[in-house]
């Protein structure tokens, strides 16, 4: 069984780089880098973005190191939603074995899935900062309660949406500073419904 928590050590050793040298390049102490590498400190997406260029890899491969060793022909690719411009990226962020994808998300197809790396605490009772969420782009209408990816003021954000009997949508966040509100379906820019959360242990 593979007990690798993240890919820092894998890619660092491939580069024949010491942990001290990597820490120097990233601009942190050796002790701090050691805690990240051993998963005593969580490797968030922000840290992965800082470290990946020094190891000539991607942030996704640092967070999910098995991607680098997988035969991607057996997998469905999931692409990351770009930060606000809607452009479709050329490189997959994560790939999921087809049988597993069918079990986890029945009816979902790979070309309609995108990945969001959560960078805020707006839904922290359900999804934490640094978690990855797979969004089903076929679900652009809140016909049932769930967590959806929305475009709010040009930014991609996650919210709990629940349809009401009056035809409006209840929009809620776990952040107490964001008030609950009701919106008409046409007023919401829904990207898709969150179907799967991937989190480090």
C-alpha positions in Angstrom: 0.0 0.0 0.0 1.3 3.5 -0.9 1.5 5.7 2.2 2.9 8.7 0.3 1.2 11.8 1.7 2.4 14.3 -1.0 4.9 14.4 -3.8 7.6 16.7 -2.4 10.0 14.0 -1.5 9.4 12.0 -4.7 10.1 15.0 -7.0 12.9 16.3 -4.7 14.8 13.0 -4.9 14.2 12.8 -8.7 16.0 16.2 -8.9 18.7 14.9 -6.5 18.1 18.0 -4.4 18.5 18.1 -0.7 15.7 19.3 1.5 17.9 22.2 2.6 18.4 23.3 -1.0 14.7 23.1 -1.8 13.9 25.2 1.3 16.5 27.8 0.3 15.0 28.1 -3.2 11.4 28.4 -1.9 12.5 30.8 0.8 11.6 28.9 4.0 13.5 27.2 6.7 14.7 23.6 6.4 12.5 22.7 9.4 9.4 24.2 7.7 10.1 22.3 4.5 10.6 19.1 6.4 7.2 19.5 8.1 5.6 20.1 4.7 7.3 17.1 3.1 6.4 14.7 6.0 2.8 16.0 6.1 3.2 17.3 9.6 2.0 20.5 8.0 -0.7 20.3 5.3 0.5 20.9 1.8 -2.1 23.5 0.7 -2.6 24.6 -2.9 -0.8 27.8 -2.1 2.3 25.9 -0.9 2.2 23.5 -3.8 2.1 26.5 -6.3 5.2 28.0 -4.6 7.2 24.7 -4.5 6.3 23.0 -7.8 8.4 25.2 -10.2 11.5 24.4 -8.2 10.9 20.6 -8.7 9.8 21.0 -12.3 6.4 19.6 -11.7 2.8 20.8 -11.3 1.1 21.8 -8.0 -1.5 19.0 -8.7 1.2 16.3 -8.9 2.7 17.5 -5.6 -0.7 17.3 -3.9 -1.7 14.0 -5.7 1.7 12.3 -6.4 0.2 9.1 -7.8 -0.9 11.1 -10.9 2.8 11.2 -12.0 3.1 7.4 -11.8 -0.3 6.5 -13.4 -1.0 5.1 -16.9 -3.3 8.0 -17.9 -4.8 5.9 -20.8 -6.9 4.1 -18.2 -8.2 7.3 -16.6 -10.6 10.1 -17.3 -9.1 13.5 -17.1 -10.5 16.3 -15.0 -9.4 19.9 -15.8 -9.0 22.8 -13.4 -11.4 25.8 -13.8 -9.3 28.8 -14.6 -9.4 31.7 -12.1 -12.2 33.8 -13.5 -11.8 33.9 -17.3 -13.4 30.6 -18.1 -10.6 29.5 -20.4 -10.2 25.7 -20.9 -6.8 24.6 -19.8 -4.6 22.3 -21.9 -3.3 20.1 -19.1 -5.4 17.8 -16.9 -5.3 18.6 -13.2 -6.3 15.1 -12.0 -7.3 11.9 -13.6 -9.7 9.3 -12.2 -10.0 5.7 -13.1 -13.1 5.2 -15.3 -14.7 2.5 -13.1 -14.1 4.6 -9.9 -15.5 7.7 -11.6 -18.7 5.8 -12.5 -19.1 4.6 -8.9 -18.4 8.0 -7.3 -20.4 10.1 -9.7 -22.9 8.1 -11.7 -23.8 9.7 -15.0 -20.9 12.1 -15.0 -18.7 12.3 -18.1 -15.0 13.3 -18.0 -15.4 16.2 -20.5 -18.0 17.8 -18.3 -16.0 17.7 -15.0 -13.7 20.4 -13.7 -11.6 20.8 -10.6 -11.7 23.7 -8.1 -9.0 24.1 -5.5 -10.7 25.9 -2.6 -8.9 29.0 -1.4 -11.3 30.4 1.1 -13.4 29.4 4.2 -16.9 30.2 2.8 -18.0 26.6 3.0 -15.8 25.4 5.9 -18.3 23.1 7.5 -18.3 21.1 4.3 -15.2 21.9 2.4 -11.9 23.3 3.8 -9.3 25.6 2.4 -6.9 23.6 0.2 -9.5 20.9 -0.6 -10.1 19.9 -4.2 -13.7 19.8 -5.4 -14.9 18.2 -8.7 -17.7 20.1 -10.3 -20.2 18.6 -12.8 -20.7 21.2 -15.5 -23.9 19.5 -16.7 -25.7 20.6 -13.5 -26.1 24.4 -14.2 -29.6 24.6 -12.6 -30.2 24.2 -8.9 -33.1 21.7 -9.1 -32.2 20.1 -5.8 -30.2 21.2 -2.7 -26.5 21.0 -2.9 -23.2 22.8 -3.1 -22.7 24.6 -6.4 -19.8 26.6 -8.1 -21.0 30.1 -8.9 -19.5 33.1 -10.6 -20.0 36.0 -8.1 -18.5 39.4 -9.0 -16.2 37.7 -11.5 -14.8 35.2 -9.0 -15.5 31.5 -8.7 -17.1 30.7 -5.4 -18.9 27.8 -3.8 -22.4 28.2 -2.2 -25.1 25.9 -0.8 -28.2 26.4 -3.1 -31.6 25.1 -2.2 -34.7 25.6 -4.4 -37.8 27.0 -2.6 -41.5 26.3 -3.2 -41.9 29.9 -4.5 -39.5 29.2 -7.3 -36.6 31.2 -5.9 -33.2 29.8 -4.8 -31.9 30.1 -1.2 -28.2 31.0 -1.3 -26.2 30.2 1.8 -22.6 30.2 2.9 -20.9 28.7 6.1 -19.2 32.1 6.6 -21.2 34.1 9.2 -20.1 37.4 7.5 -21.9 36.4 4.3 -25.7 36.9 4.7 -28.2 34.3 3.5 -30.1 35.5 0.6 -32.8 34.5 -1.9 -32.3 34.9 -5.7 -34.2 34.2 -8.9 -32.7 31.3 -10.8 -31.9 33.7 -13.8 -29.9 35.9 -11.5 -27.4 33.2 -10.6 -24.4 32.4 -12.7 -24.1 28.7 -11.9 -21.0 26.9 -13.3 -22.0 23.5 -12.0 -22.7 21.3 -9.0 -20.0 20.1 -6.7 -20.0 16.3 -6.8 -16.9 15.1 -5.1 -14.5 16.5 -2.4 -10.9 15.4 -2.3 -9.1 16.2 0.9 -5.8 15.2 2.5 -5.9 13.2 5.7 
